């Protein structure tokens, strides 16, 4: 709890201190969780993946939640390592990642954007800051890697489009895309 309290005191995360910090760190809907440690700190950082609440993508997604790094462990790659672990797990599990982050946490937003998360919505939270002020939330999504089969007409040809944009085709020229199809069963 000390690491979370230090984060709250220095960074204002979480925005509202939880009534039961232990329960806040270990909600019942955890899909997976990681704690970063160093030789000097038993808890240098923490992240969980949760089954999403209503309003977030369905059963093929998990929510990045409770990601924090103790102030003494910052600028050492701990947040990136935790986020990479979450991304790797979600990718291996064939799941999209979603998250919500407050407007004030600009460094966190930059980390997520650099990791391939895409801003999908900005809204006012259904809860307020300790002083009663409204809180602006940004919702991000990082889609799981997908292979797409693109059907090309005249002549008929199939190309596979990889998540990084690379294309492998049957050898002929790609004349124009008629449709893009995500193949069921592919990650």
N, C-alpha and C positions, 0 to 999 in steps of 0.2 A: 504493500500500500504506500510505502514511503516514496517510491519512484513516481507513482501516479500523483501523490500529493505535491511533490516537487514540480511536476509538469503543470499541474493546475496553478500553483503559486507563480510560476515564471511565465507561463504561456496562456493561461486561461482555458486550458483543455482538461477535462470537459467543461463546457460553458457553465453548466450547473453542477456543483459538487453532488455526487450521488448520496442518497440517504444511507445506502449499504454498498460501499465501494467494492467489497469482495463479490457481492452478487452482480454488480455492474460489470465487473471484469469476467464473470463466468455465467453469462445468461444460459438459459436452458436450450436455446436454439443454435448452439455452436456446431459448425460442421468440422472445423479444424482450428488449431491455435498454435502459436509459437511464442516463446519467450527468448529474447536475446540476452546472453550473459557475457561478462568479461571477467578476467581474473580479479578485478577490483570491485565489480558490481554483480551481485547475484541476479538483479533485474535491470538490464540496461535498456530494454525495450520490450514491446508486447504488441501482438496483433491477433485478431481472431477473424474467422470467416463465419458468417451467420447465414442461416436460411432467411431470405428476405421477408420484410414486412409487406403488408398489403400496399399496393401501388408501385412496387418494384417488379422487375421482370420475374417470371414464374419459376418453375422447378429446375430450369437449366441455368440458374444463376445463384451465386452466393454474394453476400455483402461484406466488403472489407470494413471492419469495425474495430474500435478500441486500439488503433495504431498510435503508439506514442513512444518516445525515446526520452529517457531521463536526461535532464540538462547536462550532467557531467559526461554523458556518452554521445552528445551531439557532435556533428561534423566529423564523424568517424565511419560513416557508411552503414550505421545500424538500421536506420529507417529503410534505406535502399535494400539491404539484405533481407529484412523482414518482408518488404513488399515483393521482392523477387521470389521469396519462398512461397508466398501466397499465390502469385501469378503462376509459378511452376505447378503448384498443386492443382489449381483450378484448370489449367491447360491440360494436365494429365487426366483430370476428371471430366473433361469436356464441358466445363462450365464457364459462363460469362461471369465477369466481376462487376459489381455495382457498388457505389458508395455515395454518401452525402457528406459534405464538409462545409463548415461555416465560412462566411466571407472573410473573416478576420485571419484565418489560418492560411495566409498566402504562400508560405514555404511548403506547406502540405499540398496545396493545390498545384504548385509548380512540380513537386515530386510526382504527383499522379499524372499530370499532363506529359511529363517527360517519359513516364512509363507506358504511354500509349492509351491512357484513359481519355475519353472524349466527353466534353461537357454536353449534357443533353437537356438540362433544365435549370433555371434559377428561380427560386420561390421564397416566400416567407414561411418560416417554420410554424408548425402548429403549437409551439411552445415559445416562451420568452426567456430573455437573459435575466440574471438575478435582480436587476433593477426594473424589470418589467418592459424593457425595450424589445422590439421585434428583432428576430434573428434571421438573416438572409442565409439560405442554404443553396449550395450548388450540387446538383446530381451529376455524377459521372458514370460512364459505362466503359468497360474494356471487353469487347467481344472475344470469345474464345477463337482460337485460330481455326479457320475454315478453308477447305479446298473447295473451289468452285469449278464446276464444269460449264464451259461456255459453248453453246451450240452456234456454229457459224454456217450460214447458208451460202450457196453458190460459190464454190462447191461445198458440199456438206463436210464439215470437219469438226473435231472435238479438241478443245484446248483445256488444259488444267491451269487454273490461276492460283498461285500460292499466296499465303497471307502477306508476304513481303512484296507482292506485285509481280513476281516472276511468272513467266508463262512458258508452258511446254505444250507444243502442238504436234499434230500428226505430220508435220513436214511441209505442208502447203502454206500459201500466204493466208493470213487472216484478213478476209475481205470486209467484214462488218459483223457486229454482234447483234443477233436477233433476240437472244434472251440469256439471262444468267440464272443458273440453277444451283442452289446449295444441295449437295447430294446427301440424302438422309443416311445416317449411320457414320458419316465421316465426322471427325472431331471438330 
